Amino acid sequence: MKTPPKIKQVESFVVTKRRHHPHHLFKNAPKSPSYFVTFEIQDGSQLELEVPYEYFTFFIEGDEGVLYYQDRAFLSFERTKRL
């Protein structure tokens, strides 16, 4: 049995956020947007994660805090500083 990826906890800040609107071939198809936030973590690398709408509206570029994620899945963010 394969073990699940570890939950990672890292100091980070919000670099940017974006909304993606899918384009459908059929005009009656649902068009639910996806929401993404790019975080810069301690080692200087950037990580873009899809986040729920509620978190997307919560984030402001420059927010600092602790990011929790597993593999490429966003779990939560605890803000420590807001610009």
N, C-alpha and C positions, 0 to 999 in steps of 0.2 A: 504494500500500500504506500502510495506517495504521500509524503508529509506536506501540508499546506505551507505556502510561503510565510515567513515571519512578518509580523506587523512591525513596520519601521516607524520610528519617532525621531524627527529631525527638526532642528531650528531652521526656520525659513522665512522668506518674505515674498509677498505677492508682487510679481513683475507686471503681469497684464492679465486681462480676462477677455474672453470672446464668446460670441454666440454663433452657432452654426445652424442655418436653416436648410434642411434637406430639400432637394428639388426632385419632384416626382413626375413620372411620365403621365400619370392619370390625375386629372384635375380634382377628382373626388377623394384622392388618397389623403390620409391625415398628414399634416405637416408639423410635427412636434419638433421644436428646436432642441439642440443639445448645448450644454454650457460647459466651457472649459476655463481653467485657471492655470497660469504658468507660475510656478514657484521657483525661486532660486534657493538652493539649500547650502549648507555650511561649506561644502567643498567647491562652491562656485558653479556647479552644474545646474542646469535648469530641467524642470520636470513639469510636463503639461498633463493635467488630470481632468477627466470629466467629473463635474460636480453637480449635485442636485440644484434646482432653481433657487431654493431657499438659501443655500450657501452662496450661490452666485451673486445674489442681491446683497448679501452680508459683506462680501469682500470689497475693499478699496485698494487700488494700487499703492504699494508701500506698506501695507499691513505687515507686521512682524508677529511671529508666533511659532507654536509647535505644530507641525504637520504630522498627521498619522495616516499612513497608507500601507496597503498590502499588495505587493506586486505592482500592478498599474491601477489599482482601485483606490480612490479617495475614501477615507474613513471619517476623519474629522480634522478640525483646526482649532487650536486654542490661542486666541489673540493675546499677545503680551504688550503690543504697542500699535497705536493707530496714528497715522499721519494726518 
